[in-house]
Amino acid sequence: PEYNRSIPGALKNAIDWGSRPWGTNSFARKPTGIIGASPGSIGTAVMQSSMRAVLSFLDAPQLNAPEAYVKFNPDVFGSDGEVKNESTAAFLRHYMEEYGAFVQRVLAANAPGHIGDREPDAQKLSR
């Protein structure tokens, strides 16, 4: 969701905790995608901009396209969260397909032996 045109406080707090202490950033080099739904007509666009800045600082690669700004509407979503509108469902399927492909690309690029990898402690001890 978008709270006051920014990231919800509880989510930002969880992200901050996950990136600390220094040197143990849980988000570094992990593939990320941002999507949100809001009853407002801009559908979390401003929050997503704030979140992109946070994820950039955390060295978390981001899926930049397609972008996904969903306006929550009872005609589109059922009370159980099911997507009732076929064009919205098709868009969300496309988004998830693109995100899946992005995750594969990021994980392949981050395979062991790439620049920036930390040497496991066991390898350091064997020298």
DRENDO-1510 file (C-alpha; in Angstrom, 1 decimal, always signed):
<recs>
REC; n; res; u; v; w
REC; 1; PRO; +0.0; +0.0; +0.0 .
REC; 2; GLU; +0.9; +3.7; -0.1 .
REC; 3; TYR; +0.7; +5.7; +3.1 .
REC; 4; ASN; +0.9; +9.4; +2.8 .
REC; 5; ARG; +2.6; +9.1; -0.6 .
REC; 6; SER; +5.4; +6.9; +0.8 .
REC; 7; ILE; +6.4; +3.5; +2.1 .
REC; 8; PRO; +4.3; +2.1; +5.0 .
REC; 9; GLY; +6.2; +2.6; +8.2 .
REC; 10; ALA; +6.1; -1.0; +9.3 .
REC; 11; LEU; +7.5; -2.1; +5.9 .
REC; 12; LYS; +10.3; +0.5; +6.0 .
REC; 13; ASN; +11.2; -0.5; +9.5 .
REC; 14; ALA; +11.3; -4.2; +8.5 .
REC; 15; ILE; +13.6; -3.4; +5.6 .
REC; 16; ASP; +15.8; -1.3; +7.8 .
REC; 17; TRP; +16.2; -4.1; +10.3 .
REC; 18; GLY; +16.9; -6.6; +7.5 .
REC; 19; SER; +19.8; -4.4; +6.2 .
REC; 20; ARG; +21.6; -4.3; +9.5 .
REC; 21; PRO; +24.1; -4.6; +11.2 .
REC; 22; TRP; +26.5; -3.2; +8.6 .
REC; 23; GLY; +27.9; -6.0; +6.4 .
REC; 24; THR; +24.9; -8.3; +6.8 .
REC; 25; ASN; +22.4; -6.7; +4.3 .
REC; 26; SER; +19.8; -9.3; +3.6 .
REC; 27; PHE; +18.8; -7.6; +0.4 .
REC; 28; ALA; +22.1; -7.2; -1.4 .
REC; 29; ARG; +22.1; -8.7; -4.8 .
REC; 30; LYS; +18.6; -10.2; -4.3 .
REC; 31; PRO; +16.1; -9.6; -7.2 .
REC; 32; THR; +13.2; -7.4; -6.4 .
REC; 33; GLY; +10.0; -6.2; -8.0 .
REC; 34; ILE; +7.6; -3.5; -6.8 .
REC; 35; ILE; +3.9; -3.7; -7.2 .
REC; 36; GLY; +1.1; -2.2; -5.2 .
REC; 37; ALA; -2.6; -1.6; -5.1 .
REC; 38; SER; -4.3; +1.5; -3.8 .
REC; 39; PRO; -7.9; +2.9; -3.9 .
REC; 40; GLY; -6.3; +6.1; -5.2 .
REC; 41; SER; -6.0; +6.7; -9.0 .
REC; 42; ILE; -2.2; +6.8; -9.0 .
REC; 43; GLY; -2.1; +3.2; -7.6 .
REC; 44; THR; +1.0; +3.5; -5.3 .
REC; 45; ALA; +3.2; +5.3; -7.9 .
REC; 46; VAL; +4.7; +7.7; -5.4 .
REC; 47; MET; +5.4; +4.9; -2.8 .
REC; 48; GLN; +7.1; +2.9; -5.5 .
REC; 49; SER; +9.4; +5.8; -6.3 .
REC; 50; SER; +10.4; +6.0; -2.7 .
REC; 51; MET; +10.8; +2.2; -2.5 .
REC; 52; ARG; +13.1; +2.3; -5.6 .
REC; 53; ALA; +15.4; +4.7; -3.8 .
REC; 54; VAL; +15.6; +2.4; -0.8 .
REC; 55; LEU; +16.2; -0.7; -2.8 .
REC; 56; SER; +19.0; +1.1; -4.8 .
REC; 57; PHE; +20.7; +1.9; -1.6 .
REC; 58; LEU; +20.4; -1.7; -0.5 .
REC; 59; ASP; +22.1; -3.0; -3.7 .
REC; 60; ALA; +18.9; -4.9; -4.6 .
REC; 61; PRO; +18.5; -5.3; -8.4 .
REC; 62; GLN; +15.0; -4.1; -9.5 .
REC; 63; LEU; +12.7; -5.1; -12.2 .
REC; 64; ASN; +12.1; -1.7; -13.8 .
REC; 65; ALA; +9.7; -2.8; -16.6 .
REC; 66; PRO; +6.9; -3.5; -16.7 .
REC; 67; GLU; +5.8; -1.1; -14.0 .
REC; 68; ALA; +2.7; -2.1; -12.1 .
REC; 69; TYR; +0.4; +0.5; -10.6 .
REC; 70; VAL; -2.9; -1.1; -9.6 .
REC; 71; LYS; -6.0; +0.9; -8.6 .
REC; 72; PHE; -7.9; -1.2; -6.1 .
REC; 73; ASN; -11.6; -1.4; -7.1 .
REC; 74; PRO; -14.2; -3.8; -5.8 .
REC; 75; ASP; -15.3; -4.5; -9.4 .
REC; 76; VAL; -11.8; -5.8; -10.1 .
REC; 77; PHE; -11.0; -7.7; -6.9 .
REC; 78; GLY; -13.3; -10.0; -5.0 .
REC; 79; SER; -13.6; -9.9; -1.2 .
REC; 80; ASP; -11.2; -12.8; -1.0 .
REC; 81; GLY; -8.6; -10.9; -3.2 .
REC; 82; GLU; -9.4; -12.9; -6.3 .
REC; 83; VAL; -8.9; -10.9; -9.5 .
REC; 84; LYS; -12.3; -10.7; -11.2 .
REC; 85; ASN; -11.3; -8.5; -14.1 .
REC; 86; GLU; -9.7; -10.5; -17.0 .
REC; 87; SER; -7.6; -7.6; -18.3 .
REC; 88; THR; -6.1; -7.0; -14.9 .
REC; 89; ALA; -5.6; -10.7; -14.4 .
REC; 90; ALA; -3.8; -10.9; -17.8 .
REC; 91; PHE; -1.6; -7.9; -16.8 .
REC; 92; LEU; -0.7; -9.5; -13.5 .
REC; 93; ARG; +0.2; -12.8; -15.2 .
REC; 94; HIS; +2.4; -10.9; -17.6 .
REC; 95; TYR; +4.1; -9.0; -14.8 .
REC; 96; MET; +4.8; -12.3; -12.9 .
REC; 97; GLU; +6.2; -13.9; -16.0 .
REC; 98; GLU; +8.5; -10.9; -16.5 .
REC; 99; TYR; +9.5; -11.0; -12.8 .
REC; 100; GLY; +10.3; -14.7; -13.0 .
REC; 101; ALA; +12.6; -14.2; -16.0 .
REC; 102; PHE; +14.2; -11.3; -14.2 .
REC; 103; VAL; +14.9; -13.4; -11.1 .
REC; 104; GLN; +16.6; -16.0; -13.3 .
REC; 105; ARG; +18.8; -13.4; -14.9 .
REC; 106; VAL; +19.8; -11.9; -11.6 .
REC; 107; LEU; +20.5; -15.2; -10.0 .
REC; 108; ALA; +22.6; -16.4; -13.0 .
REC; 109; ALA; +24.6; -13.2; -12.9 .
REC; 110; ASN; +25.1; -13.6; -9.1 .
REC; 111; ALA; +26.4; -17.2; -9.3 .
REC; 112; PRO; +29.4; -17.9; -7.1 .
REC; 113; GLY; +32.7; -16.6; -8.5 .
REC; 114; HIS; +31.4; -13.2; -9.7 .
REC; 115; ILE; +32.9; -9.9; -8.7 .
REC; 116; GLY; +31.8; -8.9; -5.2 .
REC; 117; ASP; +31.3; -12.4; -3.8 .
REC; 118; ARG; +32.5; -12.7; -0.3 .
REC; 119; GLU; +34.8; -15.6; +0.3 .
REC; 120; PRO; +33.3; -18.3; +2.5 .
REC; 121; ASP; +35.0; -18.6; +5.9 .
REC; 122; ALA; +35.8; -22.2; +5.3 .
REC; 123; GLN; +37.9; -21.3; +2.2 .
REC; 124; LYS; +39.7; -18.6; +4.1 .
REC; 125; LEU; +40.7; -21.1; +6.9 .
REC; 126; SER; +42.0; -23.7; +4.4 .
REC; 127; ARG; +44.7; -21.3; +3.1 .
</recs>
